């Protein structure tokens, strides 16, 4: 697949009325400061007919007028605090063409070729980048990249829906809540949980882990695996079989427990090693009083279910599922409030740094999961219908999974699993087995 760049330029917000001043800024919240400091990319594919690039560009400019943060830059205020500068310097907009039909390269497989469908993620000052690639059949692929410091997946998906609304001539609804100063610490602060070694670590420890990082991503294969509705139902029933009269575990919890066990077995780890999963937990539904879904920014902490490899593989599926369920449940209002207090006091006093790190290319013996199951990514409609394919770009970080609703639209799930090439055959053999120990 050859992709030719036709044009690349900066586009700025288009305001209905008098443009606001470009000298203001928004301080980053404690949640913005501990998230991944990196660009995240995703890819959309649309069948013809598709709208012209001018419609897509104008809609983007209108959406940026509502979500000004994306058109700004990361910087510092006069006191040296990290902020988003609302300077309207704009986002990158790239027009490209492909030398073949989309059907010739579909379905997209997770591979370095996907990197041709969006702008580079390295050394980028723009907080959003868009690439529209036209195929000879009239199909359209939109590559979108966004800086995670500005917004989490929930916020970014809201922006994408707003972009589609603007392209269709609709009023953007709902409007985002921009106030990032709502997370104030209590007086006196009450730190009830351990946050050092969880969301934060010492600078010296992070520097040491950075020295130990080796980029061997060429040995990592990103494997896409499809789980049918029927398989997911059986998995959920098996995971919940020892749950008594309690509410059954969710499909997400059941599938994640299964994947944790399958990946751990495929890796061939020692039974005495400890393994854990990093699971994002959205604070909008956890904090009291509840933070509106329209809140724009980061509002995520993590759950870390942890166990010994021998226990994970020896015990039946409900064991791992319960570990996941309990760990996520514990990241509640009290935990979020404790984190806010810690981040505003001890984290500053001890000069701690975030544990979240996109520069770590190998997570073994651990796993990280990015669940995009509840985000309305498929609702990005530019005026000629929703995408028929949505997927993450190519992220060959060993152990970092993405879960997405399948484009089939029947409730099935696609999972992108990056593993070392020599471990992949074992994973493929057992990933659809309901009884791992028998394989």
N, C-alpha and C positions, 0 to 999 in steps of 0.2 A: 504494500500500500504506500504510494507516494503522495505526500501532502505538500502542496506549494503555498507559501504565504503570499497572499495578494496585497495585503496592507496591514499596518499595525500603527495604532494611534491612541492618544489619550482622549477620552470623552468625559465631560463634566455634567453635573446635575442641571436639569432644565426646570426652572421655577416658574410657577404660574403668575406669581406676583413679584414684588421687589426681592431680590436675592438677600439672604441674611448676611451679616458680617462674616468675614473669613478669618477673624482673629481669635475666636473663642475655642475652647477645648473641653473635652469630657474626661474626667479622671478615671483611670481604670479601677475596677472593683477588686476586692481580694480574690474573687473567682476568676477574673480575667488574668490576674498575675500568676496564678498557679496552673493555668492550662498549657497546652502545647503551643510553643512559640514557633509556629510553622504554617505554611500554606497547605490547605487540603483541597484535593481536586476530585471532581466527579464529571461524569459524561452522560449526556442525553442523546438519544437518536430519534428522529422524526421521519415518518414516511411522507411523500408528497401527497397533496400540495402543501408547501410550506410558505410562510410569509417572507417577504423580502428582507434583506439585512437592515434596510432603513427603518422598518417597523420595529424590529428587535432592538436596534440601537436607540430609537426614540423612547421606547418603553423603558429601557434601562436607565436613560437619563431622567425620566420622570420618577422612577422608583428611587433613584439616588437622591432626589430632592426630598424624599420622605425619610430615607435611611442615609442621612448625610455621613455617618461614620465611615461607611465603605468608601466614600469619595475623598476621605481625609488621609492622614498619615499618622503613624505612630511616632511619638516624640516625648519631650519633657517640658514641664512647666517651669516657671521662674524659680521654683524651689527644688527642682530636680526630680519631681515625681513623674511617674509614667502616665502619659495621657494620650488620648486620640485628638489630634489637631484637626479641627473642623475648617480646613483651609480650601476645600473644594478643588484640590489639585487633580482629582479625577481617577478613573480606572482605565486599565488597558483593554482595548477592543481590537481583536485580530480577525481579519477575514482571510479564509483559506479555501483551497479547492483540492479535491482528491482525484486521482487519475482513473478511478474505477467506480463501479456501482457499489452501493452499500451491501447488497446481497452477496457480493463476492468475498466480503470480509466478515460477514456475520455468521454465527453469533460471535461477538467480540470475545476473545479469550484473554484472560489476564496475562499480559505480556508487555515488554518494553515498547511495542508498537503503539500502545495507547498514549504514550507520552507525546506523540505527534499531534494529538487531537486537543491539546490545551497548551497554553503558554508555560514556559519553564517555571518551576517552583523555587529556583535558586536565586538568591540575591535580588529579591523583588521588593521594591519600595511601595508599589501599588497594593492596596488591601484587597482588591477584587480584580480578577482578570477574566476575560471572556474570549473564546475563540469559536467562530462559526465556520464550519467546514462544509462546503457543498460538494456532493457526489454527482457523478455524471447522470444518475437516474433521477435526480431531483430531490433525493433525500438530504436531510440536514443533520449534522451532529454539532451539538453545542458543548464545548468544554468549559467548565466553570471552576475557577480556583478562588479561595477566600482565606484570609488570615484568621486562624483560630482565636487569636487574642481578642479580636473584635466581637466574635459571636460564636456560640456553640451550635450544634446541629439543629436544635429547635429554632433558634433565631435565624439561622441561615435559610432554613426551609421556609420560614415565614416570609423572608425577603424574596425568595425565588417565586413564591406564589404571588406576591405583590407585583413583581416584574411582569408576570404573565397577565395580571389584571390590567396593568398600565398599557401593555401591548394591545389589549382588546378594547381599549377606550373606557374601561371601568374605573370607578373611584376605588382607590386602594382601601381595603377593609379586611381585617381590623388595622388600625393605626398602631405603630409600635410605641411602647413605653420606654423612653430614653434615659430615665433617671437611674444612674448607677450608684448613687450615694445612699440608697435605701438600706444598705446592709451595715448598720451601725453597731458597734460593740456595746455590750451591756456595761452598766456602771454599778458596782464593780464587775469586772470580767469574771466569767465562770467557765474555766477550761475543765470539762469533765472527762475528756477522752484524750487518747494519745494521738498527736498529730505529727510529731517529729518521727521520721521514719515511715510516715504514711503519705501525707501530702507534701511534706517538707523534708529536707535533709541538709546536713552541713555542706558548706562549699567545698571543703577539702575532700569529703567523700564523693561528691559529684565529679570533681576534677580527677580523682583516681579512677572512677568508673569510665570517664571519658577517655583516659589513657588506654584503658583495656579494650576499647571498642575497635574492632577490625571490620572493615567493609568487605564482607564476603557474600554480598547479596547475589553474586552470580551463581552461588551454590544453592540459592533458595528458589523454589518453584511456587508460584501462586496457583493453587488448584481450586477450581470452582466446582462445588458439589451441590446437587439439587435434592431437596427433601420434599417428597410429595405430601399432600394433605393426609393420605391414608397412613403413611409411615409416621408422620408427626402425631396423629391420633393414637397410634399404638404406643409410641414412645411416651406420650403424656400419661396414658393409662398405666404403663409399666412404672414410670417414675412416681406416680401417685398411689401405687398399690399398697404401700405401707403407711399411708397418711391417715388411716383411721377414718373418722367422721369429719375430719377437717376439709377445708376447701381444696380441690385438686390444685397441684402446682400448675403454673402457666406453661404454655407451649415454649416460650422463651427459656424459662428455667430448665425445663426438661431437655430441650435440644442442647442448651449450653452444657448441662451436666454430661450428656452423651458425648459431645465433642471434646470436652475436657478429658474424659476417660480414653476416648479413641486416640487423641493426639498424644497423650501421655504414654499409652501403650505402644504406639508407633515409634515414639522417640527412643524406646528401650532404656528408660532411666532406671537407676538403682532404686530399690524399694524404700531405702532409708532417706532418699532426697525429699525435700519439701517442695511442693508445687502450689501455686496460687493463680487466681484469675483477677485481673483488674476490670471491674465492671462500672461503667458510667451510671450515676444516679442523678436524675433531674430534680433539682431542688424546688422547682415551681410548685410541685404537688406535695412537697414534704414540709416546707416552712409554714409556720403559723404566726400571723395571718398569712394566708396563701398569696403567693406572688402571681400576678396575672400571666396567662400564657403569652400575652403580647410583650412581656418584658424582653428587651433587646440587649443582649450581652451574653456572658457566660454565667451559668448557674448550675454547675455540675461538680459533684464530688464523686468519690469512688468507693465501691465495696471491694473487699479483698478476701473472698473465701479461700481458706488455706488448709492443706492436709498433707500427710505423708503419701508418697506414691503407692506404697504397698496397701494402705487403707483405701485409697481411691479406686484401685483396681480389684482388690479382694472383696470389698463390700459391694452390694448390689446398687443399681442405678439410684434408688431413692436416697441413699446416703449422700451422694454428691449433690443431688437436687436439693436436699434439705440444707446442706452447707451454703449453697448459693442463695436459697430463699432467706435463710436466717441472716446472712451477711448483708443482703440488700435491705432487709427490714430494719436492721440496726442503724442504717444511715437515715435517721429520722430528724425531726425538728430539733431535738436536743443536740444531736450530733452537728447539724449545720450551724446552730447557734454557738456551740463550743468552738467550732472551726473559725467562725467570724471573730470571736474573742481572741483566740490564739494568734490568728493572722495579724491582728491589729496590735498585739502586745509582744508576746515572746518571740514570734517569728522575726519581728523587727529588731528586738533587743539582741537576739543571738545571730542575726544576719544570715538566716537560713534561706535556702533556694528550693524551688519546686522539684519534686521527684519526676514529674511528667517530662519525658524526653524523647523527641522524635529522632534523635541522633543514635539511639540504641537500635542496632539492626538485628540483634539476637535476643529473644526473650526466654528461651529455654533455660530452666525447666518450667517457666511460667507462661501464661497466656494473657492476651488482652483482647477484649471484644468491643467492637463498635457496632451497636445495634441501630440500624436505620429503619427498623420495622414499623415504627409509629410516625415517622416523618412524612409529610405529604409531598414528597419529591415528585411523585407522578402527576401532581396537579399543576406543573409548570406548562401552561397552555398559552402559546403566543398568538392564538387566534385561529389555528387550523387543527386543533386537537392536542391531546396529551401525548407525551412520548411513549413509544412502545418498548424502549430499552432505557434503563437507568442503572448505572453501576459506578463504583469507585474507580479511580484511575489505578495505575500500577504501583502498588506499595509493597515491595518485597522485604518486609520486616518479618523475620521468622517468628511465628506465634501470634501475630496481630491479625485477628479475624474481623471480617465485615459480614454482618447479617442483613439481608435485604429481602423484601417481598419479591417473589418471582414475577417477571413481566407477564407470565401466563394469566395472572390475576385471579387464581382460584384459591388463594390462601397458602399455596406452597412457598417454600423459602429457599433462597440461594445463599450459600455461604462461601466466602472467599478465604481459603486457608493457605497461608504461606508456610511451607515446611522445607527442610533440607531435602535435596533431591533424593538422597539415598533412603530417607524415611517415608517418602511418598507412597511407594508400593504397599507397604504395610498399612498405611492409613486408608488407602483406597479399598483394600481387602476387607477392612472391618467397619468402615464408616456407615454402612447401611445394615449392619448387624445389630439386632436387638439384644444379643447375648455375646458381649465382647470376650468373656472368659472362655467361650467354647471355640473361639477362632484361633 
